[in-house]
Amino acid sequence: MKTTFIKRLPSATQKEIEKDLKEAGLRGEDLENGMNSRLADLEDTINITKYLKQEED
């Protein structure tokens, strides 16, 4: 699950991740790069645990 690209997740989940990234201070190109990455790439920036649990359901 951690290797799933953000863009392959449901749009509601993508919006939550984008919100979390913005709250972590990412903007512009950094935000875009985060949204184009894999879930595992973000675990140092945001808490991805809740998104892993969503993927299991």
N, C-alpha and C positions, 0 to 999 in steps of 0.2 A: 504493500500500500504506500509506503514511504517514497517509492520511486515513481509514483503517479504524477504526471504533469498537472499543474494547477488548471490549465485550460481544458483538461479532460474531466474535471470535477463538475458537479451540477452548478448552475449559475448562482444559485443562492449561496452555496459554499464558497464560490469564488468571491462573491461580494463580502462575505464575512472575513475571508482571508485578506482582501484588499483593505478592509476597515482596520484589521489588526496591524497590517503593515504600516498604514498611515499613522496609527496611534503609536507605533514604534519609531516614527520619525522619517519614514521613507517617503520621498517625493520624486517627481520627475522620472528620470532615467532609472534611478534605483528602484522605484516602485514598479516601473515597467519590467525591469529585469526580474524582480521578485515574482511578478505575476506570470512570467514566461518560464519559470524554473520548475523544478520538481518539489514536491512537498518536503522531502528530506533536506533540500537545500536551505529551507527556511527555519529549521529547528533551532538554530543559534540566534534567530531574530525574534521569532514568536513561538508561543506554545502550540505545537501542532497536535498534541494528544487528542483534543476534542475532534479534530478532523479525521484522525485515524479511526476513532470510534464510529464516526459517521460512515466511513467506508466499509466497516465490518457489517453494518446493519443491512 
